[in-house]
Amino acid sequence: MSELPQLDPVIHAQARLRVTVALAGLRAGDQITFPRLQQLLDMTAGNLSTHLRKLEDAEYVEITKAYEHRTPVTLVRLTTAGRAAFESYTKALHQLLDATGGD
């Protein structure tokens, strides 16, 4: 039996996986506001911030602070590296499921 693939521990945590899936659903380069992402995932601001920081430290997400009509806005997007990491993660997950007989 070949060696089982490793799952990226940065993405694998449930909350970070949910964040990554939501961001991967956007077109490459598109951004979402922090409040919209928070609402979409039904997470507290503190919890979402903590997980975004881990993803940002891994360079999987980029967080941009901007102003819209004098109001501060926080924008979040999946980086190219984050998108590639997510694709690798899903590929490894499929290989793992195939190896264990899951469909």
DATAGI-V969567 format. One record per residue. RES is the residue in one small letter. PSI is psi in radians with two decimals (none if undefined). OMEGA is omega in radians with two decimals (999 if undefined). Layout:
<<RES PSI OMEGA> <RES PSI OMEGA>>
This chain:
<<m 2.34 -3.14> <s 2.81 -3.14> <e 2.40 3.14> <l 2.51 -3.14> <p 2.67 3.08> <q 2.45 3.09> <l 2.36 -3.13> <d 2.01 -3.10> <p -0.41 3.12> <v -0.74 -3.12> <i -0.54 -2.95> <h -0.48 3.11> <a 2.36 -3.00> <q -0.86 -3.10> <a -0.73 3.14> <r -0.55 3.06> <l -0.76 3.11> <r -0.74 3.11> <v -0.82 -3.10> <t -0.74 3.11> <v -0.77 3.14> <a -0.77 -3.12> <l -0.59 3.11> <a -0.38 3.10> <g -0.26 3.06> <l 2.74 3.04> <r 2.63 3.12> <a 2.25 3.12> <g -0.29 3.13> <d 2.71 -3.12> <q 2.82 3.07> <i 2.56 3.10> <t 2.64 3.12> <f -0.85 -3.13> <p -0.65 3.13> <r -0.74 3.10> <l -0.73 3.11> <q -0.77 3.13> <q -0.79 -3.12> <l -0.71 -3.08> <l -0.14 -3.10> <d 0.93 3.13> <m 2.67 3.04> <t 2.75 3.14> <a -0.74 -3.13> <g -0.76 -3.14> <n -0.80 3.13> <l -0.76 3.12> <s -0.75 -3.14> <t -0.80 -3.11> <h -0.61 3.08> <l -0.64 3.12> <r -0.75 3.11> <k -0.75 3.12> <l -0.63 3.11> <e -0.71 3.11> <d -0.57 3.11> <a -0.01 -3.11> <e 0.54 3.10> <y -0.44 3.08> <v 2.73 3.05> <e 2.30 -3.14> <i 2.21 -3.11> <t 2.28 3.05> <k 2.26 -3.11> <a -3.12 3.08> <y 2.40 3.00> <e 1.98 -3.13> <h 0.82 3.11> <r 0.17 3.11> <t 2.23 3.13> <p 2.42 -3.14> <v 2.36 3.05> <t 2.14 -3.13> <l 2.48 -3.11> <v 2.38 3.06> <r 2.68 3.05> <l 2.27 3.12> <t 2.97 3.06> <t -0.73 3.11> <a -0.67 3.12> <g -0.70 3.11> <r -0.74 3.11> <a -0.72 3.12> <a -0.70 3.12> <f -0.73 3.09> <e -0.73 3.08> <s -0.69 3.13> <y -0.84 -3.11> <t -0.63 3.08> <k -0.79 3.12> <a -0.67 3.12> <l -0.76 3.09> <h -0.74 3.12> <q -0.70 3.13> <l -0.77 3.12> <l -0.70 3.11> <d -0.68 -3.11> <a -0.49 -3.11> <t 0.08 3.08> <g 0.16 3.11> <g 2.63 3.11> <d none 999>>
